Amino acid sequence: MAEAKSSGKLRAPKVVRKKLRSLAIARVRQDIIHAGRQESDYSSEDLEYLVAEKEKEIWSGLGWKGFGIAALLLGINIGI
């Protein structure tokens, strides 16, 4: 029987991960356009790195928003 990897972290459902990846790809494309470049200017490895970094950025933003909403519901003003 194969053993499952246990990284100690909870994984988001596949649907959420797909949605997050789609959002990250859209934001990377937007960043590329704002930089005045084209996707073809980047290698596939560079694009994958940019998307992965954008995913991390989105995840960290979600954490703070969730914390801010919870604090708001508890009546704590944290200045968000």
C-alpha positions, 0 to 999 in steps of 0.5 A: 500500500502506498503511503500518502505524503503528509506535509503537515498543511491542509490543502485547499480543495481542487476546485479552489486551487484551480480557481486561484491558479486561473486568477493568478494567471490572469493577474500575471497576464495583466502585469505583463501587459502593464510592463509593455511586454508580451507572453512570448518574451518569457520562457515557460519556466519564467511564466510558471515562476511568475504564476507561482509567486502570484499564487503565493501573493493571493494566498497571503492576501486572503489570509489577511482579509479573513483575519480582518473580517473575523476581527471586524465581526468580533468588534476589533478595529485593526485599521483595514 
